[in-house]
Amino acid sequence: MAGYYFEDFEEGAVFDHQVRRTVSEYDNTLFSCLTMNTQPLHIDAEFSKDSIYGERIVNSMFTLALVVGVQVTELTLGTTLGNLGMTDISFPRPTFHGDTIRARTTVLDKRISKSRNDSGIVNFIHEGFNQRDELVATVKRTALMATRPKD
């Protein structure tokens, strides 16, 4: 598999992911519609003109999914057995159409699973930044990660 196995993660390791993504109006509208989030701050330009932002903002759930998703190819492709939880989610700044998001992942800690002999639990912090290096999203994620297969 391309992803890291449980044994490959070291507590305190920091990964600045190379893949970045510019968020488009289409991304925001499609995601909002697919998730039935009709918040006018995301889909109504006229409404949003009079908001505190002066324009539409990107659905924060899209921003969260993007920040978590960016790391998959580099760290967890095929080795994640499931997400066990996400906590401490925050959005210090909104994301706007045209913002380019990059992500950083820090390994907080890890432990072998108490109930499974093929996996361990890894706690990550994922942070998302815009093109101005402003923090736009952060989340603590707990993942069930496969251990390296025995030969």
TIRO-2110 file (N, C-alpha, C; in Angstrom, 1 decimal):
// TIRO-2110
0.8, -1.2, 0.0, N, 1, A
0.0, 0.0, 0.0, CA, 1, A
0.9, 1.3, 0.0, C, 1, A
0.3, 2.3, -0.5, N, 2, A
1.1, 3.6, -0.6, CA, 2, A
1.1, 4.3, 0.8, C, 2, A
0.1, 4.0, 1.6, N, 3, A
0.0, 4.7, 2.9, CA, 3, A
1.0, 4.1, 4.0, C, 3, A
1.2, 4.9, 5.0, N, 4, A
2.0, 4.5, 6.1, CA, 4, A
1.2, 3.5, 6.9, C, 4, A
1.9, 2.5, 7.4, N, 5, A
1.3, 1.5, 8.4, CA, 5, A
1.5, 2.1, 9.8, C, 5, A
0.8, 1.5, 10.7, N, 6, A
0.8, 2.0, 12.1, CA, 6, A
2.3, 2.1, 12.6, C, 6, A
3.1, 1.1, 12.3, N, 7, A
4.5, 1.1, 12.7, CA, 7, A
5.3, 2.3, 12.2, C, 7, A
4.9, 2.8, 11.0, N, 8, A
5.7, 3.9, 10.3, CA, 8, A
5.5, 5.2, 11.0, C, 8, A
4.4, 5.4, 11.7, N, 9, A
4.2, 6.7, 12.3, CA, 9, A
5.0, 6.9, 13.6, C, 9, A
5.6, 8.1, 13.7, N, 10, A
6.4, 8.4, 14.9, CA, 10, A
5.7, 9.6, 15.6, C, 10, A
5.5, 9.5, 16.9, N, 11, A
4.9, 10.6, 17.6, CA, 11, A
5.7, 11.9, 17.4, C, 11, A
5.0, 12.9, 17.2, N, 12, A
5.6, 14.2, 17.0, CA, 12, A
6.0, 14.5, 15.5, C, 12, A
5.9, 13.5, 14.6, N, 13, A
6.3, 13.7, 13.2, CA, 13, A
5.3, 14.8, 12.6, C, 13, A
5.9, 15.7, 11.8, N, 14, A
5.1, 16.7, 11.1, CA, 14, A
5.2, 16.5, 9.6, C, 14, A
4.1, 16.6, 8.9, N, 15, A
4.1, 16.4, 7.5, CA, 15, A
3.5, 17.7, 6.9, C, 15, A
4.2, 18.4, 6.1, N, 16, A
3.7, 19.5, 5.3, CA, 16, A
3.4, 19.0, 3.9, C, 16, A
2.1, 18.8, 3.7, N, 17, A
1.7, 18.2, 2.4, CA, 17, A
1.9, 19.0, 1.2, C, 17, A
2.4, 18.4, 0.1, N, 18, A
2.7, 19.1, -1.1, CA, 18, A
1.5, 19.5, -1.9, C, 18, A
0.5, 18.6, -1.9, N, 19, A
-0.7, 18.8, -2.7, CA, 19, A
-1.5, 20.0, -2.1, C, 19, A
-1.8, 21.0, -2.9, N, 20, A
-2.6, 22.1, -2.5, CA, 20, A
-3.9, 22.1, -3.4, C, 20, A
-4.9, 22.8, -3.0, N, 21, A
-6.1, 22.8, -3.8, CA, 21, A
-6.7, 24.2, -3.8, C, 21, A
-7.0, 24.8, -4.9, N, 22, A
-7.7, 26.1, -5.0, CA, 22, A
-9.2, 25.8, -5.0, C, 22, A
-9.9, 26.4, -4.1, N, 23, A
-11.4, 26.1, -4.0, CA, 23, A
-12.1, 27.0, -4.9, C, 23, A
-13.0, 26.4, -5.7, N, 24, A
-13.8, 27.2, -6.7, CA, 24, A
-15.2, 27.4, -6.2, C, 24, A
-15.9, 28.3, -6.8, N, 25, A
-17.3, 28.6, -6.6, CA, 25, A
-18.1, 27.3, -6.8, C, 25, A
-17.8, 26.6, -7.9, N, 26, A
-18.4, 25.3, -8.2, CA, 26, A
-18.3, 24.3, -7.0, C, 26, A
-17.1, 24.1, -6.5, N, 27, A
-16.8, 23.2, -5.4, CA, 27, A
-17.8, 23.5, -4.2, C, 27, A
-17.9, 24.8, -3.9, N, 28, A
-18.7, 25.2, -2.7, CA, 28, A
-20.2, 25.0, -3.0, C, 28, A
-20.6, 25.3, -4.2, N, 29, A
-22.1, 25.2, -4.5, CA, 29, A
-22.4, 23.7, -4.6, C, 29, A
-21.6, 22.9, -5.3, N, 30, A
-21.9, 21.5, -5.4, CA, 30, A
-21.9, 20.8, -4.0, C, 30, A
-20.9, 21.1, -3.2, N, 31, A
-20.8, 20.4, -1.9, CA, 31, A
-22.0, 20.8, -1.0, C, 31, A
-22.4, 22.1, -1.1, N, 32, A
-23.5, 22.6, -0.3, CA, 32, A
-24.8, 21.9, -0.7, C, 32, A
-25.0, 21.8, -2.0, N, 33, A
-26.2, 21.2, -2.5, CA, 33, A
-26.2, 19.7, -2.3, C, 33, A
-25.1, 19.0, -2.4, N, 34, A
-25.0, 17.6, -2.2, CA, 34, A
-25.3, 17.2, -0.7, C, 34, A
-25.0, 18.1, 0.2, N, 35, A
-25.2, 17.9, 1.6, CA, 35, A
-26.4, 18.6, 2.1, C, 35, A
-27.2, 19.1, 1.2, N, 36, A
-28.5, 19.8, 1.5, CA, 36, A
-28.3, 21.0, 2.5, C, 36, A
-27.1, 21.6, 2.5, N, 37, A
-26.9, 22.7, 3.3, CA, 37, A
-27.3, 24.0, 2.6, C, 37, A
-28.4, 24.5, 2.8, N, 38, A
-29.0, 25.7, 2.1, CA, 38, A
-28.6, 27.0, 2.8, C, 38, A
-27.6, 27.0, 3.6, N, 39, A
-27.2, 28.3, 4.3, CA, 39, A
-26.9, 29.3, 3.2, C, 39, A
-27.6, 30.4, 3.2, N, 40, A
-27.4, 31.4, 2.2, CA, 40, A
-26.0, 32.0, 2.1, C, 40, A
-25.3, 31.9, 3.2, N, 41, A
-23.9, 32.4, 3.2, CA, 41, A
-23.0, 31.6, 2.2, C, 41, A
-23.5, 30.4, 1.9, N, 42, A
-22.7, 29.6, 1.0, CA, 42, A
-23.2, 29.7, -0.5, C, 42, A
-24.5, 29.9, -0.7, N, 43, A
-25.1, 29.7, -2.0, CA, 43, A
-25.8, 30.9, -2.6, C, 43, A
-25.9, 32.0, -1.8, N, 44, A
-26.7, 33.2, -2.2, CA, 44, A
-25.8, 34.4, -2.2, C, 44, A
-25.4, 34.8, -3.4, N, 45, A
-24.4, 36.0, -3.5, CA, 45, A
-25.1, 37.2, -3.1, C, 45, A
-26.4, 37.4, -3.4, N, 46, A
-27.1, 38.7, -3.0, CA, 46, A
-27.2, 38.8, -1.5, C, 46, A
-27.6, 37.7, -0.8, N, 47, A
-27.7, 37.6, 0.6, CA, 47, A
-26.3, 37.9, 1.3, C, 47, A
-25.3, 37.3, 0.7, N, 48, A
-24.0, 37.4, 1.3, CA, 48, A
-23.3, 38.8, 1.2, C, 48, A
-23.8, 39.6, 0.2, N, 49, A
-23.2, 40.9, 0.1, CA, 49, A
-23.4, 41.7, 1.3, C, 49, A
-24.5, 41.5, 2.1, N, 50, A
-24.8, 42.2, 3.3, CA, 50, A
-24.4, 41.5, 4.6, C, 50, A
-23.6, 40.4, 4.4, N, 51, A
-23.1, 39.7, 5.6, CA, 51, A
-21.9, 40.4, 6.1, C, 51, A
-21.4, 39.9, 7.2, N, 52, A
-20.1, 40.4, 7.8, CA, 52, A
-18.9, 40.2, 6.9, C, 52, A
-19.1, 39.2, 6.0, N, 53, A
-18.0, 38.9, 5.1, CA, 53, A
-18.0, 39.7, 3.7, C, 53, A
-19.2, 40.1, 3.4, N, 54, A
-19.4, 40.9, 2.1, CA, 54, A
-19.4, 40.0, 0.9, C, 54, A
-19.3, 38.7, 1.1, N, 55, A
-19.4, 37.8, -0.1, CA, 55, A
-19.7, 36.4, 0.5, C, 55, A
-19.9, 35.4, -0.4, N, 56, A
-20.1, 34.1, 0.1, CA, 56, A
-18.9, 33.5, 0.7, C, 56, A
-19.1, 32.6, 1.6, N, 57, A
-17.9, 31.9, 2.2, CA, 57, A
-18.1, 30.4, 1.9, C, 57, A
-17.0, 29.7, 1.8, N, 58, A
-17.0, 28.3, 1.5, CA, 58, A
-17.6, 27.5, 2.7, C, 58, A
-18.4, 26.5, 2.4, N, 59, A
-19.0, 25.6, 3.4, CA, 59, A
-17.8, 25.1, 4.3, C, 59, A
-17.9, 25.3, 5.6, N, 60, A
-16.8, 24.8, 6.4, CA, 60, A
-16.6, 23.3, 6.4, C, 60, A
-17.7, 22.6, 6.2, N, 61, A
-17.5, 21.1, 6.1, CA, 61, A
-16.7, 20.7, 4.9, C, 61, A
-16.8, 21.5, 3.8, N, 62, A
-15.9, 21.2, 2.6, CA, 62, A
-14.5, 21.5, 3.0, C, 62, A
-14.3, 22.6, 3.7, N, 63, A
-12.9, 23.0, 4.1, CA, 63, A
-12.3, 21.9, 5.0, C, 63, A
-13.1, 21.4, 5.9, N, 64, A
-12.7, 20.3, 6.8, CA, 64, A
-12.3, 19.0, 6.0, C, 64, A
-13.2, 18.7, 5.1, N, 65, A
-13.0, 17.4, 4.3, CA, 65, A
-11.8, 17.6, 3.4, C, 65, A
-11.5, 18.8, 2.9, N, 66, A
-10.4, 19.0, 2.1, CA, 66, A
-9.1, 18.9, 2.9, C, 66, A
-9.1, 19.5, 4.1, N, 67, A
-7.9, 19.5, 4.9, CA, 67, A
-7.5, 18.0, 5.3, C, 67, A
-8.5, 17.3, 5.7, N, 68, A
-8.3, 15.9, 6.0, CA, 68, A
-8.0, 15.0, 4.8, C, 68, A
-8.6, 15.3, 3.7, N, 69, A
-8.4, 14.5, 2.5, CA, 69, A
-7.1, 14.7, 1.8, C, 69, A
-6.5, 15.9, 1.9, N, 70, A
-5.2, 16.2, 1.3, CA, 70, A
-4.1, 15.2, 1.7, C, 70, A
-4.2, 14.8, 2.9, N, 71, A
-3.1, 13.9, 3.4, CA, 71, A
-3.2, 12.5, 3.0, C, 71, A
-4.3, 12.0, 2.4, N, 72, A
-4.6, 10.6, 2.2, CA, 72, A
-3.5, 10.0, 1.2, C, 72, A
-3.2, 10.7, 0.1, N, 73, A
-2.3, 10.1, -0.9, CA, 73, A
-0.9, 9.9, -0.3, C, 73, A
-0.5, 10.8, 0.6, N, 74, A
0.8, 10.8, 1.1, CA, 74, A
0.9, 9.9, 2.4, C, 74, A
-0.1, 9.9, 3.2, N, 75, A
0.0, 9.2, 4.5, CA, 75, A
-0.8, 7.9, 4.7, C, 75, A
-2.0, 7.9, 4.2, N, 76, A
-2.9, 6.9, 4.7, CA, 76, A
-3.7, 6.1, 3.6, C, 76, A
-3.2, 6.2, 2.4, N, 77, A
-3.9, 5.6, 1.3, CA, 77, A
-3.8, 4.1, 1.4, C, 77, A
-5.0, 3.4, 1.6, N, 78, A
-5.0, 2.0, 1.7, CA, 78, A
-4.7, 1.4, 3.1, C, 78, A
-4.2, 2.2, 4.0, N, 79, A
-3.8, 1.7, 5.3, CA, 79, A
-4.8, 2.2, 6.4, C, 79, A
-5.6, 3.1, 6.2, N, 80, A
-6.6, 3.5, 7.2, CA, 80, A
-7.8, 2.5, 7.1, C, 80, A
-8.1, 1.9, 8.3, N, 81, A
-9.2, 1.0, 8.4, CA, 81, A
-10.5, 1.7, 8.8, C, 81, A
-10.4, 2.9, 9.2, N, 82, A
-11.5, 3.7, 9.5, CA, 82, A
-11.2, 4.9, 10.4, C, 82, A
-12.0, 5.9, 10.3, N, 83, A
-11.9, 7.1, 11.3, CA, 83, A
-12.7, 6.7, 12.5, C, 83, A
-12.1, 6.9, 13.7, N, 84, A
-12.8, 6.6, 14.9, CA, 84, A
-13.4, 7.8, 15.5, C, 84, A
-12.9, 9.0, 15.2, N, 85, A
-13.5, 10.2, 15.7, CA, 85, A
-12.8, 11.4, 15.2, C, 85, A
-13.5, 12.6, 15.3, N, 86, A
-12.9, 13.9, 15.1, CA, 86, A
-13.3, 14.8, 16.1, C, 86, A
-12.4, 15.5, 16.8, N, 87, A
-12.7, 16.5, 17.8, CA, 87, A
-12.0, 17.7, 17.7, C, 87, A
-12.3, 18.7, 18.5, N, 88, A
-11.5, 19.9, 18.6, CA, 88, A
-11.5, 20.6, 17.2, C, 88, A
-12.6, 20.6, 16.5, N, 89, A
-12.7, 21.2, 15.1, CA, 89, A
-12.9, 22.7, 15.3, C, 89, A
-12.1, 23.5, 14.6, N, 90, A
-12.3, 24.9, 14.6, CA, 90, A
-11.9, 25.5, 13.3, C, 90, A
-12.6, 26.6, 13.0, N, 91, A
-12.4, 27.4, 11.8, CA, 91, A
-12.1, 28.8, 12.1, C, 91, A
-10.8, 29.1, 12.4, N, 92, A
-10.4, 30.5, 12.9, CA, 92, A
-10.7, 31.6, 11.8, C, 92, A
-10.7, 31.2, 10.6, N, 93, A
-11.0, 32.2, 9.5, CA, 93, A
-11.8, 31.4, 8.4, C, 93, A
-12.7, 32.2, 7.7, N, 94, A
-13.4, 31.5, 6.7, CA, 94, A
-12.5, 31.3, 5.4, C, 94, A
-13.0, 30.4, 4.6, N, 95, A
-12.4, 30.1, 3.3, CA, 95, A
-13.3, 30.8, 2.3, C, 95, A
-12.7, 31.4, 1.3, N, 96, A
-13.4, 32.1, 0.2, CA, 96, A
-13.2, 31.4, -1.1, C, 96, A
-14.1, 31.6, -2.1, N, 97, A
-13.8, 31.2, -3.4, CA, 97, A
-12.5, 31.7, -3.9, C, 97, A
-11.6, 30.9, -4.5, N, 98, A
-10.3, 31.3, -5.0, CA, 98, A
-9.2, 31.1, -4.0, C, 98, A
-9.5, 30.8, -2.8, N, 99, A
-8.4, 30.5, -1.8, CA, 99, A
-7.8, 29.2, -2.1, C, 99, A
-6.5, 29.1, -2.0, N, 100, A
-5.7, 27.9, -2.2, CA, 100, A
-5.3, 27.3, -0.8, C, 100, A
-5.8, 26.1, -0.5, N, 101, A
-5.6, 25.5, 0.8, CA, 101, A
-4.5, 24.5, 0.7, C, 101, A
-3.6, 24.6, 1.8, N, 102, A
-2.6, 23.5, 2.0, CA, 102, A
-2.8, 23.0, 3.4, C, 102, A
-2.2, 21.8, 3.6, N, 103, A
-2.4, 21.2, 4.9, CA, 103, A
-1.1, 20.7, 5.6, C, 103, A
-1.2, 20.6, 6.9, N, 104, A
-0.1, 20.0, 7.7, CA, 104, A
-0.7, 19.0, 8.6, C, 104, A
0.0, 17.9, 8.8, N, 105, A
-0.5, 16.8, 9.7, CA, 105, A
0.6, 16.6, 10.7, C, 105, A
0.2, 16.5, 12.0, N, 106, A
1.1, 16.2, 13.1, CA, 106, A
0.6, 14.9, 13.7, C, 106, A
1.5, 14.0, 14.0, N, 107, A
1.2, 12.8, 14.7, CA, 107, A
1.3, 13.1, 16.2, C, 107, A
0.1, 13.0, 16.9, N, 108, A
0.1, 13.3, 18.3, CA, 108, A
0.6, 12.1, 19.1, C, 108, A
0.0, 11.0, 18.9, N, 109, A
0.4, 9.8, 19.6, CA, 109, A
-0.2, 8.6, 19.0, C, 109, A
0.2, 7.4, 19.4, N, 110, A
-0.3, 6.2, 18.9, CA, 110, A
-0.2, 5.1, 19.9, C, 110, A
-1.1, 4.0, 19.7, N, 111, A
-1.0, 2.9, 20.6, CA, 111, A
-1.6, 1.7, 19.8, C, 111, A
-1.2, 0.5, 20.1, N, 112, A
-1.6, -0.7, 19.5, CA, 112, A
-3.1, -0.9, 19.9, C, 112, A
-3.9, -1.4, 19.1, N, 113, A
-5.3, -1.7, 19.4, CA, 113, A
-5.4, -2.8, 20.5, C, 113, A
-6.3, -2.6, 21.4, N, 114, A
-6.6, -3.5, 22.5, CA, 114, A
-7.5, -4.6, 22.1, C, 114, A
-8.3, -4.4, 21.0, N, 115, A
-9.3, -5.4, 20.6, CA, 115, A
-9.0, -6.1, 19.3, C, 115, A
-8.0, -5.6, 18.5, N, 116, A
-7.7, -6.1, 17.2, CA, 116, A
-6.2, -6.4, 17.1, C, 116, A
-5.8, -7.5, 16.5, N, 117, A
-4.4, -7.8, 16.3, CA, 117, A
-3.8, -7.4, 15.0, C, 117, A
-4.6, -6.6, 14.2, N, 118, A
-4.1, -6.2, 12.9, CA, 118, A
-4.1, -4.7, 12.7, C, 118, A
-4.1, -3.9, 13.9, N, 119, A
-4.2, -2.5, 13.7, CA, 119, A
-3.8, -1.8, 15.0, C, 119, A
-3.6, -0.5, 14.9, N, 120, A
-3.3, 0.4, 16.0, CA, 120, A
-4.1, 1.7, 15.8, C, 120, A
-4.1, 2.5, 16.8, N, 121, A
-4.8, 3.8, 16.8, CA, 121, A
-3.8, 4.9, 16.8, C, 121, A
-4.0, 5.8, 15.9, N, 122, A
-3.2, 7.0, 15.7, CA, 122, A
-4.0, 8.3, 15.9, C, 122, A
-3.5, 9.2, 16.7, N, 123, A
-4.2, 10.5, 16.8, CA, 123, A
-3.4, 11.5, 16.0, C, 123, A
-4.0, 12.2, 15.1, N, 124, A
-3.4, 13.2, 14.3, CA, 124, A
-4.1, 14.6, 14.6, C, 124, A
-3.3, 15.7, 14.3, N, 125, A
-3.9, 17.0, 14.2, CA, 125, A
-3.7, 17.4, 12.7, C, 125, A
-4.8, 17.8, 12.0, N, 126, A
-4.7, 18.3, 10.7, CA, 126, A
-5.0, 19.8, 10.7, C, 126, A
-4.1, 20.6, 10.1, N, 127, A
-4.3, 22.0, 10.0, CA, 127, A
-4.4, 22.4, 8.6, C, 127, A
-5.3, 23.4, 8.2, N, 128, A
-5.4, 23.9, 6.9, CA, 128, A
-5.1, 25.4, 6.9, C, 128, A
-4.3, 25.8, 5.9, N, 129, A
-3.9, 27.2, 5.7, CA, 129, A
-4.2, 27.7, 4.3, C, 129, A
-4.6, 29.0, 4.3, N, 130, A
-4.8, 29.5, 2.9, CA, 130, A
-3.5, 30.1, 2.3, C, 130, A
-3.6, 30.7, 1.2, N, 131, A
-2.4, 31.2, 0.5, CA, 131, A
-1.7, 32.3, 1.2, C, 131, A
-2.3, 32.9, 2.2, N, 132, A
-1.7, 33.9, 3.0, CA, 132, A
-1.1, 33.3, 4.3, C, 132, A
-1.1, 31.9, 4.4, N, 133, A
-0.6, 31.2, 5.6, CA, 133, A
-1.4, 31.5, 6.8, C, 133, A
-2.7, 31.8, 6.6, N, 134, A
-3.6, 32.0, 7.7, CA, 134, A
-4.3, 30.7, 8.0, C, 134, A
-4.4, 30.3, 9.3, N, 135, A
-5.0, 29.1, 9.7, CA, 135, A
-6.5, 29.2, 9.4, C, 135, A
-7.1, 28.2, 8.6, N, 136, A
-8.5, 28.3, 8.3, CA, 136, A
-9.3, 27.1, 8.9, C, 136, A
-8.6, 26.0, 9.3, N, 137, A
-9.2, 24.9, 9.9, CA, 137, A
-8.3, 24.0, 10.6, C, 137, A
-8.7, 23.4, 11.7, N, 138, A
-7.9, 22.5, 12.5, CA, 138, A
-8.9, 21.4, 13.0, C, 138, A
-8.3, 20.2, 13.1, N, 139, A
-9.1, 19.1, 13.6, CA, 139, A
-8.2, 18.0, 14.2, C, 139, A
-8.6, 17.5, 15.3, N, 140, A
-7.9, 16.3, 15.9, CA, 140, A
-8.7, 15.1, 15.4, C, 140, A
-8.0, 14.1, 14.7, N, 141, A
-8.6, 13.0, 14.2, CA, 141, A
-8.0, 11.7, 14.8, C, 141, A
-8.8, 10.8, 15.1, N, 142, A
-8.4, 9.5, 15.6, CA, 142, A
-8.7, 8.5, 14.5, C, 142, A
-7.6, 7.7, 14.1, N, 143, A
-7.8, 6.8, 13.0, CA, 143, A
-7.3, 5.4, 13.4, C, 143, A
-8.0, 4.4, 12.9, N, 144, A
-7.6, 3.0, 13.1, CA, 144, A
-6.8, 2.7, 11.9, C, 144, A
-5.5, 2.4, 12.1, N, 145, A
-4.5, 2.2, 11.1, CA, 145, A
-4.0, 0.7, 11.0, C, 145, A
-3.9, 0.2, 9.9, N, 146, A
-3.4, -1.2, 9.7, CA, 146, A
-2.0, -1.3, 10.1, C, 146, A
-1.7, -2.5, 10.8, N, 147, A
-0.3, -2.8, 11.0, CA, 147, A
0.3, -3.4, 9.8, C, 147, A
1.6, -3.4, 9.8, N, 148, A
2.3, -4.0, 8.6, CA, 148, A
2.0, -5.5, 8.5, C, 148, A
1.6, -6.0, 7.3, N, 149, A
1.3, -7.4, 7.2, CA, 149, A
2.4, -8.3, 7.6, C, 149, A
2.1, -9.4, 8.2, N, 150, A
3.2, -10.4, 8.6, CA, 150, A
3.4, -11.2, 7.3, C, 150, A
4.7, -11.5, 7.0, N, 151, A
5.1, -12.3, 5.8, CA, 151, A
4.9, -13.8, 6.1, C, 151, A
END
